Amino acid sequence: MMAKAKTKSKSNIGELISGLVLPGMFVAAWAFALSGSNAPMSSAVESTDINTIHWLLYFVGWVMLFSAVMHSLFAKKMAKSIGWVTNGFQYEIAAVSLGLGLACFYAIGRSIEACVAIALPVITFLFFAGLNHLYEIIKNKNFAPNNSLVLIYDFGMSISLFMLILPYINI
């Protein structure tokens, strides 16, 4: 009995730590942006806002690449940590994550227009992913850390990027 309780406790702590990774990446992205240093792959920029966009996209790029690996090579473990059952849709998430991640890195070294162009699908993807996680919490009472704590990242990053790119959208 005691061994089971310890395993369950270790599992819960591991899930909590895993669930804190994305919110931690969001906080780290802002910390680096506020430090005033240039994001990797970024040339000197004329605006603090553009530098902040570069930092946020840099961290989004890494998160998306990590997501691509986790949703493909470790699909069953990832699904379980979110409170899902593995299915083929996870491989689609992996594919889109790979594309978004690579495009984020590409955009950082280019113009603000390139950053806006990749920020729009990133914002859309993260915002609607957040809505889906919120739906899972409300409808299915799915409070798994990788389903609930991810809301900080999904909404925080999408809203931050949206507010930062808004002045650069020329419609």
C-alpha angles and dihedrals in degrees: 000000000000093000091054092052092050092048091049091048093049089048092052092048091048091050091048092050090047090050091053095056097084096044086048091053090051091052091045091051091055092043091055091044091052091048089074095231120131118257116247112273089021124119121213109296131206096225139050088219092057091048089051090050089051092052093047092048090047091056092041088053092056093043091051093049090049089048090052090055095044096047092048113030095029098029098140094048092045093049091050092050090054093046094251136120115243115256139157092271089075090067089055089053088050092052096048090044091054092051094046092047094051092045091052091057091046093051096050092068093045136059130311086253089062090049092050091047093056095036092062097062090038091053091047094047095047095043094051091042086055091051090051092051089048090051090051090052094049101039103032101024087236103168095161107147092241089053099042108029090047087072089077090059098037096050097028095053096040094048093043093051092045093052092046097049096042095091090051098053109105110195 
